[in-house]
């Protein structure tokens, strides 16, 4: 049964007959999942199917990073590719089929020090025996005006996802870290040329990735420079690069721009509630467990290495199995 919750006080969670929660409070759940990317939706499919009363609090824009992707070609099961938003709608529908409640709202505060855990949105609060943090990460933006306009139209934040769309084109990569060089090297498989624009004359990336990039005849570096504008008619055709020493600007023809200047995990509401690493990623141990018993994490919010839809979905599945086991152990003890 489909359940949709809009956050209003008198909304009812239909379909709860599917679930076995012993707590009669309407706003109490076995599992609260915060975040609605592939990790959160996958976890909810598993926990709802296991008859745990589950709610996904999706944020104000459900679906996560894939909502800004056009075609996804590397998610298994779709031999001809699938639009990112369509894939996320399918995941949501699959989860609702098993009785997951969906709430389009932002979590503003959590309290993991009390039991049951408490989760607050702008207008309501919820309690839960377990929580999954799957709020993902946000790619750092260049912060220029044309960025939003060309996002998904030649400007991308993920070479693995979008590289194959740029066969025989001139490509620009922005950044000087491991991701930028790894992506630049990967993009040489497709692009005619790859120009790496970096704001300094020194790379942050590891030596081995630097050597590999320097040796690659398709890669050229543009040092001490930043991108100040992206141009094109409907899709990217050029970028304007500014030399940061001379302030001179020049036009570079490019069919694609890959921004690889890092990610920010979406964890500000969890500060002081679970252990985060120095960059703000949730620390996990033994699979998907955080340092708080009963609070789990899955996807880009803890995984800064793989960051793929399919790996996030995999972590979501792992988290759901960890949660099921944890709840069942707690309830039999
Ligand atoms: P990162 O290490 O934070 O590097 C970001 C790069 O973007 C830096 O070169 C930085 O310049 C530049 N940058 C940041 N903000 C910018 C802005 N506003 N405009 C222009 N340039 C900007 O991020 P990452 O490369 O995504 O790597 C993240 C973590 O994952 C790192 O720990 C990395 O080692 C790891 N990682 C490892 C591998 C691997 O081992 N194969 C692959 C990918 C990532 P500055 O250098 O001037 O600060």
Boltz pocket constraint, residues with backbone or C-beta under 6 A from the ligand:
constraints:
  - pocket:
      binder: B
      contacts: [[A, 140], [A, 141], [A, 142], [A, 174], [A, 175], [A, 176], [A, 177], [A, 178], [A, 179], [A, 180], [A, 182], [A, 199], [A, 200], [A, 202], [A, 203], [A, 204], [A, 205], [A, 226], [A, 260], [A, 261], [A, 262], [A, 263], [A, 304], [A, 305]]
      max_distance: 6.0
